[in-house]
Amino acid sequence: AANLRKLLKKRWPGVKFSVRMDRGGCPSLRVTWTDGPTQAEVEVLADSFQRGSFDSRTDGYDDPRSPFVELFGGADYVFCDREMSAELITQAIEAVWQKYPGNVCDVEKPTPEGIASGRFSLVEVPGLWEPVSRLVRQEAASIAA
């Protein structure tokens, strides 16, 4: 956890990451942060600390132990969870409204609170057949803040 925390801080110095190690049945690392880099960007770095992977064919865990994990440590599982602030959701709402102006022209424009409450999870965007909340969350996930 300490080594991953150092690498994250070096790569994204202005972002506050929480890196926790759970030493239960299967040791795991959990990384959380708000805004900042995308989840995919952090996963590229964090996944290098994963020892192996679950094999559904054998119902077992394959643990080949890479030289990186032997040197810097690792865990059976690594989880990354990016939280999104109201500011990031607002930015994503604006991006969706700019990207699909013809589709959203008759749709009520949501607020971050409306997205968080689930109010827009059943409101579909005409022609795209996706809920407003899904489009906004997908857009927010792609924004590196």
C-alpha positions in Angstrom: 0.0 0.0 0.0 2.8 2.4 0.9 4.6 1.8 -2.4 1.5 2.3 -4.5 0.6 5.4 -2.5 4.1 6.9 -3.3 3.7 6.1 -7.0 0.3 7.7 -7.2 1.5 10.8 -5.4 4.4 11.1 -7.8 2.3 10.6 -10.9 -0.6 12.9 -9.7 0.9 15.2 -7.1 -2.2 17.4 -6.6 -4.7 14.5 -6.0 -5.4 13.0 -2.6 -5.5 9.2 -2.8 -6.6 6.8 -0.1 -4.8 3.5 -0.4 -6.0 0.8 2.1 -4.8 -2.8 2.5 -7.3 -5.4 3.7 -5.4 -8.4 5.0 -8.5 -10.6 5.3 -9.0 -13.9 3.6 -7.6 -12.6 0.3 -5.3 -9.6 0.7 -6.6 -6.7 -1.3 -5.7 -3.1 -2.0 -8.5 -0.4 -2.4 -7.7 2.9 -4.0 -10.1 5.8 -3.8 -9.9 9.4 -4.8 -12.2 12.3 -6.0 -12.0 13.7 -9.5 -8.3 13.9 -10.7 -7.2 11.2 -13.2 -9.7 8.8 -14.8 -10.3 5.4 -13.3 -8.6 3.7 -16.3 -5.5 5.9 -15.8 -5.1 4.9 -12.1 -5.9 1.2 -12.8 -3.0 1.0 -15.3 -0.6 1.9 -12.4 -2.5 0.1 -9.6 -2.9 -3.2 -11.4 0.8 -3.7 -11.5 0.5 -4.5 -7.8 -2.0 -7.3 -8.4 -0.3 -10.7 -7.7 -2.4 -12.8 -10.0 -5.9 -13.4 -11.2 -8.9 -15.6 -10.5 -9.3 -18.5 -13.0 -12.9 -19.5 -13.4 -12.1 -22.7 -15.3 -10.2 -24.1 -12.3 -12.1 -22.1 -9.7 -8.7 -21.1 -8.3 -6.3 -18.2 -8.1 -3.3 -18.1 -10.4 -0.4 -16.5 -8.7 2.6 -16.3 -11.0 4.4 -13.6 -8.9 6.0 -11.1 -11.1 9.4 -9.6 -10.3 7.7 -6.3 -9.7 5.4 -7.7 -7.0 8.3 -9.6 -5.4 10.2 -6.4 -5.1 7.5 -3.8 -4.3 4.7 -6.0 -2.8 1.2 -6.7 -4.0 -2.2 -8.1 -3.2 -4.5 -10.7 -4.6 -7.0 -8.1 -5.7 -6.7 -4.4 -6.5 -9.8 -2.2 -6.6 -10.0 1.4 -7.8 -13.0 3.6 -7.1 -13.1 7.2 -8.4 -15.6 9.5 -6.7 -17.0 12.4 -8.7 -17.6 15.8 -7.3 -20.6 18.0 -8.1 -18.2 20.2 -10.2 -17.1 17.2 -12.3 -20.7 16.1 -12.8 -21.7 19.7 -13.8 -18.9 19.6 -16.4 -20.1 16.3 -17.7 -23.7 17.5 -18.0 -22.5 20.5 -20.0 -20.4 18.2 -22.3 -23.4 15.9 -22.9 -25.6 18.9 -23.8 -23.0 20.1 -26.2 -22.3 16.7 -27.7 -26.0 15.8 -28.4 -27.8 19.1 -28.8 -30.5 17.7 -31.1 -31.2 14.8 -28.8 -31.4 16.6 -25.6 -33.3 19.7 -26.7 -36.6 18.5 -25.2 -35.0 16.8 -22.2 -34.9 18.6 -18.8 -31.3 19.5 -18.1 -30.3 17.8 -14.8 -28.3 19.1 -11.9 -25.6 17.1 -10.1 -28.1 16.6 -7.2 -30.6 15.2 -9.7 -28.0 12.8 -11.1 -27.0 11.7 -7.6 -30.5 11.1 -6.4 -31.3 8.8 -9.4 -34.0 11.1 -10.7 -32.6 10.9 -14.2 -31.8 7.2 -14.3 -35.1 6.5 -16.1 -35.2 9.6 -18.4 -34.0 8.4 -21.8 -32.4 10.6 -24.4 -34.4 10.4 -27.6 -32.5 8.8 -30.4 -29.8 7.5 -28.1 -32.0 5.3 -26.0 -29.7 5.7 -23.0 -30.7 7.3 -19.7 -29.5 10.8 -19.0 -27.7 9.7 -15.9 -25.7 7.0 -17.7 -24.6 9.4 -20.4 -23.5 12.0 -17.8 -21.7 9.4 -15.7 -19.9 8.0 -18.8 -18.9 11.5 -19.8 -17.7 12.3 -16.3 -15.6 9.0 -16.2 -13.8 10.1 -19.4 -12.8 13.6 -18.0 -9.5 13.8 -16.3 -9.9 16.7 -13.9 
